[in-house]
Amino acid sequence: MMILREPKLVFIKTKKTAGSSIEIALSAKLQDGDFATPFGKEAELQRPGKQYIVRRSVKLLRDRAKGEVQARYPHNGIGVVNRYLSDIAEGCSSICVERNPWDKAVSAFYFWMHQRRTQINDANALFLSFCRTRLKFFSDFHL
């Protein structure tokens, strides 16, 4: 999630939709008083000089939410912005990116298997099982 007061933009990061790449590109616009959730260590290197804004953002959301939301979670929705960060987001337009559902399902499947170091012997059977049991985790329509 990212709030840029100039150009007045709230970016809600959905899962498996190039959200990190979009945030990296938008990070060039980050200024004092803006809000940005952190990346992993490696990706964070792609926005040099902006880490102090990220640290302040995490602290701000922690203080305001008092443990009700995960301040470091990059996929918080517009409800979190409206409830805890409305003063920063005032006057901003909100956007998110969604992906073709089939492409997103395939990407999510390979991401899931890679994260669990699962050998893919029978891709069809594993993919079907994944879709039946895990695919809902990657749905972001509520954001």
C-alpha positions as a printed NumPy array, in Angstrom:
array([[  0.   ,   0.   ,   0.   ],
       [  1.248,   3.442,  -0.82 ],
       [ -0.15 ,   6.956,  -0.358],
       [  1.439,   9.73 ,  -2.38 ],
       [  0.147,  13.185,  -1.509],
       [  1.582,  14.408,  -4.789],
       [  0.253,  13.215,  -7.329],
       [ -2.666,  12.56 ,  -4.887],
       [ -2.736,   8.81 ,  -5.256],
       [ -3.531,   5.82 ,  -3.053],
       [ -2.208,   2.569,  -4.487],
       [ -3.719,  -0.609,  -3.052],
       [ -1.435,  -3.557,  -3.724],
       [ -3.203,  -6.762,  -4.726],
       [ -1.566, -10.186,  -4.771],
       [  0.229, -11.561,  -7.848],
       [ -0.403,  -8.484, -10.035],
       [  3.064,  -6.848, -10.303],
       [  2.222,  -4.671,  -7.304],
       [  5.819,  -4.535,  -6.083],
       [  7.025,  -3.411,  -9.498],
       [  4.377,  -0.698,  -9.556],
       [  5.328,   0.443,  -6.058],
       [  9.005,   0.529,  -6.983],
       [  8.163,   2.773,  -9.938],
       [  5.941,   4.988,  -7.769],
       [  8.619,   5.193,  -5.069],
       [ 10.427,   7.873,  -7.059],
       [  7.536,  10.16 ,  -5.993],
       [  7.73 ,   9.319,  -2.262],
       [  8.221,  12.384,  -0.078],
       [  8.14 ,  13.195,   3.638],
       [  4.611,  12.744,   4.923],
       [  3.709,  10.063,   2.369],
       [  2.982,   6.467,   3.337],
       [  4.519,   3.218,   2.075],
       [  4.538,  -0.333,   3.379],
       [  7.864,  -2.179,   3.28 ],
       [  9.172,  -4.686,   0.773],
       [ 11.506,  -7.568,   1.503],
       [ 15.175,  -6.643,   1.979],
       [ 16.163,  -7.278,  -1.626],
       [ 13.321,  -5.296,  -3.188],
       [ 13.764,  -2.47 ,  -0.686],
       [ 17.179,  -1.795,  -2.247],
       [ 15.349,  -0.684,  -5.384],
       [ 14.075,   2.47 ,  -3.68 ],
       [ 17.237,   3.957,  -2.185],
       [ 16.876,   6.851,   0.199],
       [ 13.223,   6.116,   0.932],
       [ 13.612,   3.672,   3.832],
       [ 13.078,   6.389,   6.443],
       [  9.627,   7.065,   4.932],
       [  8.816,   3.352,   5.112],
       [  9.962,   3.121,   8.753],
       [  7.853,   6.167,   9.679],
       [  4.885,   4.676,   7.822],
       [  5.06 ,   1.396,   9.736],
       [  5.338,   3.242,  13.05 ],
       [  2.444,   5.547,  12.175],
       [  0.1  ,   2.692,  11.281],
       [  1.15 ,   0.684,  14.347],
       [  0.428,   3.645,  16.597],
       [ -2.915,   4.457,  15.008],
       [ -4.212,   0.896,  14.592],
       [ -3.07 ,  -0.269,  18.042],
       [ -2.539,  -3.836,  16.83 ],
       [ -5.801,  -4.115,  14.873],
       [ -3.928,  -4.46 ,  11.539],
       [ -0.488,  -5.627,  10.497],
       [  1.458,  -2.435,   9.842],
       [  4.053,  -4.187,   7.666],
       [  1.499,  -6.075,   5.558],
       [  1.664,  -4.766,   1.968],
       [ -1.846,  -5.918,   0.969],
       [ -3.985,  -3.924,   3.39 ],
       [ -7.077,  -2.623,   1.637],
       [ -8.775,   0.71 ,   1.272],
       [-10.62 ,   0.101,   4.553],
       [ -7.323,   0.465,   6.424],
       [ -6.626,   3.712,   4.584],
       [-10.098,   5.06 ,   5.343],
       [ -9.971,   4.071,   8.997],
       [ -6.398,   4.942,   9.997],
       [ -4.815,   7.081,   7.279],
       [ -7.644,   9.231,   5.936],
       [ -5.846,  12.46 ,   6.809],
       [ -2.897,  11.477,   4.613],
       [ -5.126,  10.18 ,   1.796],
       [ -7.518,  13.138,   1.772],
       [ -8.15 ,  14.304,  -1.773],
       [ -6.357,  11.321,  -3.298],
       [ -7.697,   8.986,  -5.958],
       [ -7.488,   5.28 ,  -5.142],
       [ -6.297,   2.68 ,  -7.623],
       [ -5.349,  -0.964,  -7.69 ],
       [ -4.384,  -3.353, -10.444],
       [ -6.081,  -6.663, -11.059],
       [ -4.93 ,  -9.321, -13.434],
       [ -6.588, -11.69 , -15.864],
       [ -7.99 , -14.398, -13.532],
       [ -6.417, -17.294, -15.424],
       [ -2.956, -15.681, -15.457],
       [ -3.29 , -14.826, -11.785],
       [ -4.273, -18.405, -10.894],
       [ -1.319, -19.867, -12.803],
       [  1.087, -17.334, -11.279],
       [ -0.288, -17.978,  -7.791],
       [  0.067, -21.745,  -8.296],
       [  3.747, -21.548,  -9.263],
       [  4.433, -19.006,  -6.494],
       [  2.761, -21.321,  -3.934],
       [  4.689, -24.364,  -5.12 ],
       [  7.999, -22.47 ,  -5.193],
       [  7.481, -21.045,  -1.689],
       [  6.921, -24.566,  -0.375],
       [  9.674, -26.097,  -2.495],
       [  7.144, -28.571,  -3.866],
       [  8.206, -30.744,  -6.771],
       [  5.694, -30.446,  -9.617],
       [  5.351, -33.951, -11.002],
       [  1.763, -33.872, -12.219],
       [  1.031, -30.189, -12.904],
       [ -2.595, -30.79 , -13.909],
       [ -3.529, -32.655, -10.741],
       [ -1.582, -30.292,  -8.477],
       [ -3.052, -27.213, -10.154],
       [ -6.596, -28.546,  -9.808],
       [ -6.011, -29.333,  -6.139],
       [ -4.47 , -25.887,  -5.589],
       [ -7.474, -24.19 ,  -7.228],
       [ -9.897, -26.106,  -5.042],
       [ -8.073, -25.528,  -1.753],
       [ -5.797, -22.463,  -1.932],
       [ -6.803, -20.126,  -4.731],
       [ -9.227, -18.11 ,  -2.551],
       [ -6.181, -16.838,  -0.613],
       [ -5.087, -14.905,  -3.703],
       [ -8.438, -13.216,  -4.323],
       [ -8.317,  -9.47 ,  -3.682],
       [-11.706,  -8.319,  -4.917],
       [-12.56 ,  -7.199,  -1.36 ],
       [ -9.694,  -4.663,  -1.456]])
